[in-house]
């Protein structure tokens, strides 16, 4: 019977399969509300057991680029577990802590996105209830006792419904079973039949490949309630961090032990409310009711799989889960975007939009209308939701509207294309790619494939894969490196254009954009006519066919062609009156006054066609931010290094900017910091940016006016920060000495605030006299500062460990390795360059101190071991023996100490290592015969052990492998005696 129970329990079913009786923990009639369950947990640990209530961290990880989102309650306490917490910080004083942490598991290693909606338990956002004990404040007995007390006495869960598991040990790592935890549960009254043991996969928790880890004990709830075989679902996981996983896989005991527990609120509430699914609890029922009232779909009934006809209930779950995730993320500063966590959030939003519109038939603005319901259910616990509710609803509604428009256009394009296909034709990869390439449509390719699947049409996946590979290669290349691949107009093509009387391109519409009061920019479309087409080989043609890469000349354009160091715009165009066929535009080049657009034609296009052009808003905004930031950086460098400082080149794209400046030496740490502070000040003031075309002559002899060694057009465009152009160019004006005023044709922000922040992340000397700076802005810059701060705390923690001193050599070597690892991280991490320089200086000093400490410990250990050996070998010309040594360095020191104390003795020592290798070190006596050399002696012994040796006539060392140390020692003695 026990075997059957253990086998059933081993399944540990995660989904709740049936309703179950429960006992309320409150005096109020009916099941407890989810908020009351959360409050009871926090109050129990805070008021009854003296825990500090710590607010939830934001779901946006701080100083941890390895995570897209915070996905566990312990994330914010990583510095404590890793020993890197700033000793001056508030966190350093944490001993016992409780909180409810907002968690998101979508994208990255822990990704539940695709499972949400398909079953009754998965969520992208959930709340993790947890209590922690740091530094041995309490450990297993207290943690188990408090957990049992809360579940059975406070929440009133019947004891006979609870099972527990503990770590059964691991023979491979030599870890014993956690019998202490087993005995604790037995002492608390849990019957032995409900105390199960499992191996490391189930009951040994690890933070990562290296780092703190330890056995865990899990509390499970039996859904069956004693009827038939038990149906167990994990309720609470209690982790006892008492080990440290080294890089070589070995385990060491932690100097300080910690307790880390986690219990999902949604699952706990489902148990306490007697619900078969987390979606049936009051954490979700208000949302499900609101969805029903807004959509008019049949009420939610909790069906899954084939029983969920029309996927109605699946859509309910998707929308309810995703709007919670969206609301929490946006409140914490993560908005839908184009990369990283923002890209994941964008996908979540668009997944919710599709289910709400296509399955639930929701009206426009539906998702935004659900935000107040989320605020009502979660706002009391997380006040940032209430504070940002208007922003959340507005952003969700805007993106929802944009995607609905994209979906409608995408459907029309798909419908039209499908009508042209034969019965066995594949859907063209070029058309599918055109739907995804545009930033304005942005329909995920997997969604395109799903829409085709519903129509019974297969996509040309092989062609799509080829296009994706080309795009990946293209994005990986630097702008300078792919010039050869671009279409271009040679001198003959330009001459032919002039001969035909084709006018140069009017690109003034590229400056036609406006800034709304809410901070959003609006970019208008541009009507144009195709004047000339070019094939991929550069030949002028009258038309191009479907699937062809081509070049287009238009009479006018709103696309910015790459020049002045700014990357070209990208986007798409459509034929006027035919809005459902997109021609992706990958870039634009300026060729002798003509702007050549590089495009992909999904269908026939010919000279004379009327088209409408749309720039990729996200790409253009990224370039505008970086270009205005470049001007501010240039001005800040002059303010810091002097008014004669000259720019020697720049390049920017939405990701980062590069700036070359004339300097004799690299910038100092203080200069880098000062440059950033100047930029931050102007950004914080949100100064207006003025742009105006003026006669070139008016710009002559203006003090401080920035211009490069280029031929400027006349009239020329002037960009001035904070000061109107007319005032900046006045006869007696000194404005250009105190702010950024430049001649520039680029596209810029209309106010500086949108830059957000600027961080210089790289600096190197290209050639003598020219320094190249790399910088990022906005959220990237903020994240770089957070990573830098986190790394700085790790370095400070290492310094503190070094000051405390090492007890033994292994500890000293671990510290030295940690400092080396931090040095490597500081070299490559995306952090402020001034901070990198500071950290590198500090780490270099710490490494010297660590090495000195190791040498001191090795010397002390060598002295001690040499004295022991001299006692054992008081007579004779030889000392040949084994000795324990942590490293070859220690072994050599022991040999030197022996020979120093007994110059007439020749010494060879072997030291077997845990890895199976054997270290060897030797030194011959001062009066040894010329033929007796240390190098030959070590080589004879190490060759016998299948190893190698090196050294000089007097001192040598080597390594080998042998199970027969006595034979190796015999070889050493025999060789030495033959030479003596």
Phi, psi and omega in degrees: 000317180297322178296318180296319179295318180295322179294319179293319180293330182299337179291328177046060185299132184273333184268137179283125190260341180204163179288159183215146177293158180209166176242121183295143179268352180251167180275354180285145177291148177085172182295153178287146175289153180302321179297323179292325177296315178298312182298322180296320178298309183296317181294322180303310182283324181288309189274323184270332186232018168066030177275151176274128179276113182253131180298156175298139170288162175293158178284351176271113185300139179254119178070021181224084183291353179285347182246139170282317179224158169294124185238007178202157182295335185278352185306315185288344181261009179307318180303327178291312181299322183273353180076020183254007182296139178297120182298342179268358185273163177298323182298330181298338180269359181293134176238305174230128191225147173223146173195172171241113188259131173287128183230145176230126176241090179206124185080159178075203186292317179259103187227108180255008189302310185290341180275342183295129180099329184283334179229191187257009188228336186282145178218150170273328174245136175208167179252131180252112174278134182206151170231146185228148171230121185253143174067029177077020178306316165208169184222224195298311186298313181293319182297314180294318182296316180294319180297315180295319179298315182295312185292318188268323185264323181273307180279343177071028177286128180303134183299328183285359175264356186253133174241156177227154175232153178220169185284126183271001181096170181212110182294331182293322181260357179077019180275132180280159175300148180276070183291336177300314179293320177303313182294327177298314180296320179297321180291337178277358175101007177284124180299147181301331181291342179250016174247106187251152179244141179222163184278192186296332181295324182262324191231034170221115188260137179229139180290324181189199180296329175227163176116185182300145180199176179170171178292153177228157175236134184246141175256126183243151179250134181270110181288336184285337178064034178086359179265110181073203180292145180294143173244103188260137174232133181295132180251316188213136178242122179249115183256132179251097183281105180227358179237166174228124179275117179281168181296332180276003179093349180286160181246135175237151176287138177287144176294332177231138181261151181225156172245132180225113181241154179211133179221123180292124181298318185299317181290320178299316180297321179300318179296313184290330180268002178066036183256151181274353182210149175298332180287347179270357181276170180286356172289334182242335186302321176300322179291316180297322177295318180295322178297315180299315182292325183279328187262331185076012177286163176305149181302152178295133182232004173075025181275155179222163174061219183295333180291339181273078183294129181077004179056030181297308182292327175301316179297319176305311183293319179300310184295315182297316179293313188291326180289329173296314180298314180300314182298314182294317182294315181295321177299330180267009173093010176254114181249155177305134183208206192248356180203158176062216180301319177301326178292320177298318180294323177298320179294321178299315180297316183289331174294319178295319180299316183294316179294322183289323183274316186275332181258312183270352180058042182287149179284164176302145181080007186298311184298317179299328181289344180275346183302315178302329178292319177297317180298321181295321184276330185245347188298327181293327179277328184230086187298341179297335176294314178297318182297324185251019187300318181295316179298317181298309182298319181295315182294317179297316182295320180296313181291326177298314181297318180296319182286326176299318177296320179295318180297318180298315179294320179297320179296318180297318179296316180295314181300315182295319181291319181298323180298333182275346185280149172280175184303325184250009182287146173273151176291129186300133179296326182296322180290315178300320180293324179295330178292328185265334183295324184289130176293333181286324177275300175058038177281122180302143182299326179292331176287321175301315181296323179292320179295324177289321180300323179293338178265001180074024182247136178264145181269147175286080185292328179295315177296322179295321179295322178295317178296319180296320179295319178297318180295319180296318178295320181296317182290332181286339184276146173287154183301325181289333189278341185253021178300325183293334184276349187275148171292142179211160178258117178278182185298327181289320179295320180294319179298319179296323178297316178295320180298324180280354180075021178284125184287156175293163188282133174274107181253017178300331178300346179296340178267003182272086174211156185230156178249120179276160181303332181278003178095355180276145175260144177241127180247119182282160175282168180229126176273134183210171178233140179285119180264328182202149177234148179229140176285176182296336179274356179094007180277134178291131181226159180277337180202162175230152182258178182299136177085001182270138170275133187212169174246139181237136167251130181240161179287334177207159182205153171255009178276135174277122177274141185303122178189162178061022180084359181260132178297151181287159174291164168219168183164227179201168174225158176228154174286138180301129180086357180226075190283354187259016176227113185263138174249099182298136178247114185276340180178175180217141180235146176266121182231096176058040180091346176263141178252116182264120179266128178267116188226165173243126184264111176285344174207182187298137176223139184222161178302137181099345179297140173270133184228162172239135184251138178231123177277151175289111186299313183298319180294314180298316179299320178299318178293319179297317178300311183293326182288316176297321177297325178297318177297317180294323178295317179299315178296317181295324177295320178293322178295328185271315187263346180122153186293345181269002180299132185245139172280140180240015178143159177199160173206142182215151170216180183299340185275316183199171177235151178237134185223123178258129184228145180280110176217148179284330180225167174296153179292144177283167178303316182292323178295317178299317180295321180294318179301314180297322182293324176298315181295316181300323181296315181291321178297317180296331179280351178048054183288145177291150177249119182260138179225136182200142174272132181224159175302138183303327182296331181290345182266356183287144174057034174266118182301128176085352181294129182271126173212154179257172180281072182224165174270116184264149176289164177226112008288162183244149181271131180247133178245121184233131181263116173085347183228128177306145184301318181300319179290319181296330182262009179298154185305320183254015186286138173248014186301321183292348176278342187241355177212177181276118174226117185222153167277124187199137178260001186286172176266135187230162170296160176263353171204152192282344187301327183293347175297326177078300181191161175222131178231127173279116186254355181204150180207129175207154180270116179292303174219173180301123177096353179230123179250134178258128177249140173246136183218155176230166185227176170059223184296325177300317180295318179298318179294323178298321178294320180294318178296319178298319179295318179298317180294322178299321178295322177296319180293319178297321178296320177296321178297320179295318178299321181293321180293328179287340178085156181258139181286326183210176183296316179304318179294320179296319178293322178298318179296318179298319177295320178298319178294320177297319178297316179298325178297318178295318179296316180299330180289323189251345185293150176276093181221167176304136183297323178297323179288324176301315181297318178297314181295320180296321177296314180297315182294325178297318178293319179296321180295321177297315180296320180296318179295322178296319179296320179295315180298322180294316179294320178297320180295317178296318179294321180295319179298315181297315182289324180295323178294321178297319181292321179297326178294323182281334183236073184278342182230161175099161181276354186232146164234109176236115188200175173252153179207147177280131179214139183289334185202169177296327179299316179295318182298317178298320180295322177298315179300315181297319180298317179299312182291333177290321181279335179225079187300339184271002183254137171266137189233134169224126181236141174246145180224104177291142182249156179302334182283350181104347178279164178233127177270148182224136174214143181209159176211135181268154181295157182298326183263020180293154179295152181302333182279346181266098181247149180295322182297315180292323179297311180296322181294321180297318182287314183292327176295322176300327180268008179072029182239207182219164182214161180203161178151207183235189180294328186265316185232140178210167180207166180185184180217161176192187178223128176199147175263350183247083182294326181298322178295320178294318178295323177297319177298319180296315180295315182299317180297313183296317180295326178293332181273330179287000000 
